[in-house]
Amino acid sequence: MRSGWLNITSDIQSLTTFRRSSGDFMKQLKKTKRPVVLTVNGKAAAVVQDAEAYQRLLDIAARADANEGIRQGLEDAAHGRTRPARAFFDEFEAGHGLPR
């Protein structure tokens, strides 16, 4: 089983089971880097994840946001939806009462 994939036999547990064996679950989280889905009355209620694995997830999301911003900027440039920087700064300075 690859790290990051969900294993339904060990990665979905009731909140009650998690509370009883939290130390064991913490070892599992550190070892596997896979999140554990906690259920209440048989329904997913929360996800517990190793801090390192969560940070990796945040880093991936940040890169995806940056990549999307770059993609949108390139698309705008390709479709002529840009203007010279000097025109922007002139308008910005005038709009905010900034001296030149």
C-alpha positions as CSV (number, residue, x, y, z in Angstrom):
1,M,0.0,0.0,0.0
2,R,1.4,3.4,-1.0
3,S,1.7,6.1,1.5
4,G,-1.1,8.6,1.1
5,W,-3.7,6.2,-0.1
6,L,-6.6,5.3,2.1
7,N,-6.8,1.7,3.5
8,I,-10.4,1.2,4.5
9,T,-9.6,-1.6,6.8
10,S,-7.2,0.4,9.0
11,D,-7.8,4.1,8.1
12,I,-11.5,4.4,8.9
13,Q,-12.2,4.1,12.6
14,S,-14.9,5.1,15.0
15,L,-14.1,8.1,17.2
16,T,-14.7,5.8,20.2
17,T,-12.0,3.4,19.0
18,F,-9.6,6.3,18.3
19,R,-10.2,7.7,21.9
20,R,-9.4,4.3,23.4
21,S,-6.2,3.7,21.4
22,S,-5.0,7.2,20.5
23,G,-1.4,6.3,21.2
24,D,-1.5,3.4,18.8
25,F,-3.2,5.6,16.2
26,M,-0.5,8.3,16.6
27,K,2.2,5.7,15.9
28,Q,0.2,4.5,12.8
29,L,-0.1,8.1,11.6
30,K,3.6,8.7,12.0
31,K,4.6,5.4,10.3
32,T,2.1,5.4,7.4
33,K,1.6,9.1,6.8
34,R,-1.9,8.2,5.8
35,P,-4.8,10.0,7.4
36,V,-7.4,8.3,9.6
37,V,-11.1,9.0,9.0
38,L,-13.0,9.1,12.2
39,T,-16.7,8.2,12.2
40,V,-19.6,9.0,14.5
41,N,-22.6,6.8,14.1
42,G,-21.1,5.2,11.0
43,K,-20.6,8.5,9.1
44,A,-17.3,10.3,8.5
45,A,-16.9,13.1,11.0
46,A,-13.3,14.1,11.1
47,V,-9.9,13.3,9.6
48,V,-6.8,13.0,11.8
49,Q,-3.4,13.3,10.0
50,D,0.3,13.4,10.8
51,A,1.5,17.0,11.0
52,E,4.3,16.4,8.4
53,A,1.9,14.8,6.0
54,Y,-0.5,17.7,6.5
55,Q,2.3,20.2,5.8
56,R,3.1,18.4,2.5
57,L,-0.6,18.7,1.6
58,L,-0.6,22.4,2.3
59,D,2.6,22.8,0.2
60,I,1.0,20.9,-2.7
61,A,-2.1,23.2,-2.5
62,A,0.1,26.3,-2.4
63,R,2.0,25.2,-5.5
64,A,-1.3,24.4,-7.3
65,D,-2.6,27.9,-6.5
66,A,0.6,29.4,-7.8
67,N,0.5,27.3,-10.9
68,E,-3.1,28.3,-11.5
69,G,-2.3,32.0,-11.1
70,I,0.5,31.7,-13.6
71,R,-1.8,29.8,-16.0
72,Q,-4.4,32.5,-15.7
73,G,-1.8,35.3,-16.3
74,L,-0.4,33.5,-19.4
75,E,-4.0,33.1,-20.7
76,D,-4.7,36.8,-20.1
77,A,-1.5,37.8,-21.9
78,A,-2.3,35.5,-24.8
79,H,-5.8,37.1,-25.2
80,G,-4.6,40.7,-24.8
81,R,-6.0,41.2,-21.4
82,T,-3.0,43.1,-20.1
83,R,-1.8,46.7,-19.9
84,P,1.6,48.3,-19.4
85,A,2.9,48.5,-15.9
86,R,3.4,52.3,-16.1
87,A,-0.3,52.7,-16.9
88,F,-1.3,50.7,-13.9
89,F,1.0,52.6,-11.6
90,D,-0.1,56.0,-12.9
91,E,-3.7,55.0,-12.2
92,F,-2.9,53.5,-8.8
93,E,-1.0,56.5,-7.7
94,A,-3.7,58.9,-8.8
95,G,-6.4,56.8,-7.3
96,H,-4.7,56.7,-3.9
97,G,-3.4,60.3,-3.9
98,L,0.2,59.3,-4.0
99,P,2.7,61.8,-5.2
100,R,4.8,61.0,-8.2
